[in-house]
Amino acid sequence: MTLKHKVTVMNEKAIGQALRRITHEIIERNKDVKDVVLVGIRKRGVPLATRLQSYLNEIEGSPVPLGILDITLYRDDLSQREDQPVVHTTDIPFDLNNKHVVVVDDVLYTGRTIRAAMDALIDHGRPATIQLAVLIDRGHRELPIRADYVGKNVPTSRSEQVEVKVHEIDQVDRVDIMET
Amino acid sequence: MQALRRKDILSLEEISAEEITLILETARSMREIMLRKIKKVPTLRGRAILNLFYEPSTRTKASFELAQKYMSADSVSVAGSSSSLVKGETLKDTVRNVEVMGVECVIMRHPVSGAAHYLARNINASVINAGDGMHEHPTQGLLDLFTILDKKGRLEKLKVVIVGDVRHSRVARSNIWGLQKMGAEVVIAGPPTLMPPDLEAFGVKAYDRVEEAVENADVVMALRLQKERQDCGLFPSLREYAEIYGLTEQRVANAKDDLLIMHPGPINRGVEISSSLADSPRSVVLDQVTGGVAVRMALFYLLLGGIKEE
């Protein structure tokens, strides 16, 4: 099944603006960023979290810790997938206890990845809050999960795919909707 | 390579370099879990594993059991001496009975070479060989590769010396296959009576003198000397063995400065290796043990974590 391009919903400029807006929302919601930590979900949540970290640093002037989370071992669909996902390393080199953890991912869809991420985070400690920042919310939730910070809401059908490209991995910043 | 397309882990002779690379990379991710306060991931919830040890084991058995717990699998361990083996039941019957209780993976150590292969052919569950006679001990080989890779950053073109009773050692056999597949050069040293008769088949060079073998070596691995071999007359005495082949600071002086000292355990201090060398900063004996748990967690994920191919 090959997918073809339907529409581009965000370009480089729109992605930059959305991440800057989310940065301000994180600061506003948490009063300051003293106890805020960022955790990017592999794979494309990581470069997005890294950008939020540098924007937060620009505004607040104090570095916010950044961790990397691989949720493979917490997936609920391992026994249903033909292609076994490769396990990558989780790297959260700081204490999560009593922190405000902002989980960062590219697309929020069924909510199952975020469920897995929350289970993984709680194995690392007891955060004061877990908040969720995503670049795209495409709907179709299968679990009672919502994002605290959304770059853009994009209504989609289930047969479509949302492709987030970031220049750190894909050499370009763009969000495309693909259809069959 | 993304997934291991095999049911069992029986030997490193029959595993490809790509598969070894995948296992070692997965193990690196698993080691992070061991550093957490809560050393547990839910990946294998509800999966049952049997540990069947027909030979004594402390380290390997504890390592497999902890790896199972860290992955949230349920497991039972049976020791040979307390099992129905002593009541005359055949291996196949024992395991088939356990299999119908829902076990999906069997870890087995057995005194007979080829026992793990026999078992794997006869049951549907995955089999991991935890040592079969004088044949192989693949998870030990993998954890040794993992430790070397972790410390040296590569395996390719390293010179690894294995010293001791290579002839009777399943650890040596797994290491020779695994290291050569990953591009390392393996040489062996020890008394001629303890060298394997079919050296050509392994493609390794054998030395009588350890001093010669370790010249320019990156890694030296001492094997445990099994005292029962002395009774067969293969070497005169432990003391004499230690005098000529025991690893000491002086004996490995010709190796590279950043030489790694390895031993699969349990160590006979003052026989295969001097105490000071075993406890020196160059010794990675305890890193091997840590790596063993990570490698076994990786194997459980790779064998049981995905969809089961019928």
Interface residues (C-beta under 8 A of the other chain):
Chain A: D70 L73 Y74 L78 S79 Q80 R81 E82 D83 Q84 P85 V86 V87 H88 T89 T90 D91 D119 A120 D123 H124 G125
Chain B: Q2 A3 L22 E25 T26 R28 S29 M30 E32 I33 R36 K37 I38 K40 V41 P42 T43 M71 A298 Y301 L302 G305 G306 I307 K308
